[in-house]
Amino acid sequence: MPNPRLTILVVEDEAAIAETMVYALQTEGFAPLWKTTGRDALAALAAQPVALIVLDVGLPDMSGFDVCREIRRRGTTPVIFLTARSSEVDKIVGLELGADDYLAKPFSPRELTARVRAVLRRSNGASHGGKAPAAGWQHDEARCRISFCGNALDLTRNEYRLLGALLASPGRVFSRDQLMTAAWDDPGAALDRTVDAHVKTLRAKLRAVAPEEDPIETHRGLGYSLRET
């Protein structure tokens, strides 16, 4: 069970949703702290440390995106966005701001707590010197170039974006939908099979550089991740 002292800041103005989240987190052994506005959330962060923030995009006083920008100026506390919106643009903006995960309403309490535990495992591994990505990775974002084992990869635009998303969060399991959002201008036009095909070509290009390596891991029924070894 998680540390009972581990504080999770819940920023949600709809009482029914917030109360459900607070109960679910308490049941799992966390210590939820509920705030209804962005300003109150930022004040709470200034007053005490928290382990993770569950942040609604649509708040009454300011955008959750603006709150996340301020959080990122202050530190690296993990953020899970809550959204009722279906726009892929919103998801892309949130991920670019540094959100660690996305949860679309409606969601089950079990899904929420599972996401919280998964993000905490990733962030705790990073903060305690956990496993690094496979040796030899280099990502030159200014030149949109990724190198593996000292060799620059010849990637298409979508391959570059897809691999870049995996490389940014080693160990994180990305669903096909999340990878489509990250790599395609129009994710709705892409199919699950399209992601699988691009992963297949990426693996072939990586094997051509280092035949003994297989850095992209398949999680059956879930998606893909970059190995942390």
C-alpha positions as CSV (number, residue, x, y, z in Angstrom):
1,M,0.0,0.0,0.0
2,P,1.3,3.5,-0.7
3,N,2.7,5.6,2.0
4,P,-0.3,7.0,4.0
5,R,1.6,10.3,4.2
6,L,1.8,10.7,0.4
7,T,-0.2,13.8,-0.5
8,I,-2.1,14.0,-3.7
9,L,-3.4,17.4,-4.7
10,V,-6.8,17.2,-6.4
11,V,-7.8,20.3,-8.3
12,E,-11.4,19.9,-9.4
13,D,-14.3,22.3,-9.1
14,E,-17.1,19.8,-9.5
15,A,-17.8,18.5,-6.1
16,A,-19.3,15.1,-7.1
17,I,-16.3,14.2,-9.2
18,A,-13.8,15.6,-6.6
19,E,-15.5,13.7,-3.7
20,T,-15.3,10.4,-5.7
21,M,-11.6,11.0,-6.3
22,V,-10.9,11.9,-2.7
23,Y,-12.6,8.8,-1.5
24,A,-10.8,6.5,-4.0
25,L,-7.4,8.0,-3.1
26,Q,-8.1,7.7,0.6
27,T,-9.1,4.1,0.2
28,E,-5.8,3.4,-1.5
29,G,-3.9,4.9,1.4
30,F,-3.1,8.3,-0.1
31,A,-3.7,11.7,1.6
32,P,-5.8,13.7,-0.9
33,L,-5.8,17.5,-0.6
34,W,-8.8,19.0,-2.5
35,K,-8.8,22.5,-4.0
36,T,-11.4,24.0,-6.4
37,T,-9.5,26.7,-8.1
38,G,-6.1,27.2,-9.8
39,R,-5.1,30.0,-7.4
40,D,-5.9,27.9,-4.3
41,A,-4.0,25.0,-5.8
42,L,-0.9,27.1,-6.4
43,A,-1.2,28.5,-2.9
44,A,-1.4,25.0,-1.5
45,L,1.8,24.0,-3.5
46,A,3.6,27.0,-2.0
47,A,2.6,26.0,1.5
48,Q,3.5,22.3,1.4
49,P,5.0,19.6,-0.8
50,V,2.8,17.2,-2.6
51,A,3.7,13.9,-4.4
52,L,1.4,14.4,-7.4
53,I,-1.3,16.7,-8.8
54,V,-4.5,15.6,-10.4
55,L,-5.5,18.8,-12.4
56,D,-8.7,19.6,-14.1
57,V,-8.3,21.5,-17.4
58,G,-11.5,23.5,-17.0
59,L,-11.3,25.5,-13.7
60,P,-13.5,28.5,-12.8
61,D,-10.7,31.0,-12.4
62,M,-8.0,30.0,-14.8
63,S,-7.1,27.3,-17.3
64,G,-5.5,24.1,-16.0
65,F,-2.9,24.6,-18.7
66,D,-1.9,27.9,-17.1
67,V,-1.8,26.3,-13.7
68,C,0.5,23.6,-15.2
69,R,2.8,26.2,-16.7
70,E,3.2,27.8,-13.2
71,I,3.8,24.3,-11.6
72,R,6.5,23.6,-14.2
73,R,8.2,26.9,-13.4
74,R,8.3,25.9,-9.8
75,G,9.4,22.3,-10.1
76,T,8.8,18.8,-11.5
77,T,5.9,17.6,-9.5
78,P,4.0,15.0,-11.6
79,V,0.7,16.2,-13.1
80,I,-2.2,14.1,-14.4
81,F,-4.7,16.2,-16.4
82,L,-8.4,15.6,-16.2
83,T,-10.5,16.7,-19.1
84,A,-14.0,16.5,-20.5
85,R,-12.8,17.6,-23.9
86,S,-12.2,15.3,-26.8
87,S,-10.0,17.6,-28.7
88,E,-6.7,16.1,-29.6
89,V,-5.2,19.6,-29.6
90,D,-5.9,19.9,-25.9
91,K,-4.1,16.7,-25.3
92,I,-1.1,17.7,-27.3
93,V,-0.9,21.0,-25.5
94,G,-1.1,19.3,-22.1
95,L,1.7,16.8,-23.0
96,E,3.9,19.6,-24.4
97,L,3.5,21.5,-21.1
98,G,4.9,18.6,-19.3
99,A,1.8,16.6,-18.1
100,D,2.7,13.1,-17.1
101,D,-0.6,11.6,-18.1
102,Y,-4.2,12.3,-19.3
103,L,-7.5,11.0,-17.9
104,A,-10.7,11.7,-19.8
105,K,-14.0,12.1,-18.0
106,P,-15.9,10.0,-17.2
107,F,-13.4,7.6,-15.6
108,S,-13.6,4.9,-12.9
109,P,-12.0,5.4,-9.5
110,R,-9.9,2.3,-10.1
111,E,-8.5,3.8,-13.3
112,L,-7.6,7.0,-11.5
113,T,-5.7,5.3,-8.7
114,A,-4.0,3.0,-11.2
115,R,-2.8,6.0,-13.2
116,V,-1.6,7.8,-10.0
117,R,0.4,4.7,-8.9
118,A,1.9,4.3,-12.3
119,V,3.0,8.0,-12.6
120,L,4.4,7.9,-9.0
121,R,6.5,4.8,-9.8
122,R,7.9,6.5,-12.9
123,S,8.7,9.7,-11.1
124,N,10.1,8.0,-8.1
125,G,12.4,6.0,-10.3
126,A,13.7,9.1,-12.0
127,S,14.2,11.1,-8.8
128,H,16.1,8.2,-7.2
129,G,18.5,7.5,-10.0
130,G,16.4,4.8,-11.6
131,K,17.2,3.0,-14.7
132,A,18.3,5.2,-17.7
133,P,17.3,4.7,-21.3
134,A,19.5,2.3,-23.3
135,A,23.0,3.5,-23.7
136,G,23.7,5.6,-26.8
137,W,20.5,7.5,-27.1
138,Q,20.8,11.1,-28.2
139,H,18.0,13.5,-29.1
140,D,18.8,16.8,-30.8
141,E,15.4,18.5,-30.7
142,A,16.7,21.6,-32.4
143,R,17.7,19.5,-35.5
144,C,14.8,17.0,-35.0
145,R,17.4,14.2,-35.0
146,I,17.6,11.1,-32.9
147,S,20.8,9.0,-32.7
148,F,21.1,5.5,-31.4
149,C,24.5,3.9,-30.4
150,G,26.3,6.8,-32.1
151,N,24.3,6.6,-35.4
152,A,21.8,9.2,-36.6
153,L,18.6,7.5,-37.5
154,D,17.0,8.2,-40.9
155,L,13.4,8.7,-39.7
156,T,10.2,9.9,-41.4
157,R,8.3,12.7,-39.6
158,N,5.9,10.4,-37.9
159,E,8.6,7.9,-36.9
160,Y,10.6,10.8,-35.4
161,R,7.6,12.0,-33.4
162,L,6.7,8.6,-32.2
163,L,10.2,7.7,-31.1
164,G,10.6,11.1,-29.5
165,A,7.5,10.5,-27.4
166,L,8.8,7.1,-26.2
167,L,12.3,8.6,-25.6
168,A,10.9,11.4,-23.4
169,S,9.5,9.0,-20.9
170,P,11.4,5.7,-20.6
171,G,9.4,3.0,-19.0
172,R,6.1,4.8,-19.6
173,V,3.5,2.6,-21.4
174,F,1.9,4.7,-24.2
175,S,-1.4,3.5,-25.6
176,R,-1.7,3.5,-29.4
177,D,-4.1,6.5,-29.1
178,Q,-1.5,8.5,-27.1
179,L,1.2,7.7,-29.7
180,M,-1.2,8.7,-32.5
181,T,-1.8,12.0,-30.7
182,A,1.9,12.6,-30.4
183,A,3.0,11.6,-33.9
184,W,0.2,12.4,-36.3
185,D,-1.2,15.8,-37.3
186,D,-4.7,14.3,-37.6
187,P,-4.7,11.4,-35.1
188,G,-8.3,10.6,-36.1
189,A,-7.2,9.6,-39.5
190,A,-4.6,7.1,-38.2
191,L,-5.5,3.5,-37.2
192,D,-4.0,1.3,-34.5
193,R,-2.5,-0.7,-37.3
194,T,-0.7,2.4,-38.5
195,V,1.1,2.8,-35.1
196,D,2.0,-0.9,-35.2
197,A,3.4,-0.6,-38.7
198,H,5.5,2.4,-37.7
199,V,6.9,0.6,-34.6
200,K,7.8,-2.3,-36.9
201,T,9.8,0.0,-39.2
202,L,11.5,1.7,-36.2
203,R,12.5,-1.6,-34.8
204,A,14.0,-2.6,-38.2
205,K,16.0,0.7,-38.3
206,L,17.2,0.2,-34.7
207,R,18.3,-3.4,-35.4
208,A,20.2,-2.2,-38.4
209,V,22.3,-0.1,-36.0
210,A,22.5,-2.6,-33.1
211,P,21.2,-6.0,-34.0
212,E,21.5,-7.2,-30.4
213,E,19.3,-4.4,-29.0
214,D,15.5,-4.3,-28.9
215,P,14.7,-1.1,-27.0
216,I,11.0,-0.8,-27.9
217,E,8.9,-3.0,-25.7
218,T,5.4,-4.3,-26.6
219,H,2.8,-4.4,-23.9
220,R,0.0,-6.7,-25.2
221,G,-3.4,-5.0,-25.2
222,L,-1.8,-1.8,-23.8
223,G,0.7,-0.2,-26.1
224,Y,4.5,0.4,-26.3
225,S,7.3,1.7,-24.1
226,L,11.0,2.4,-24.3
227,R,13.0,0.0,-22.2
228,E,14.7,1.6,-19.2
229,T,17.7,-0.7,-19.3
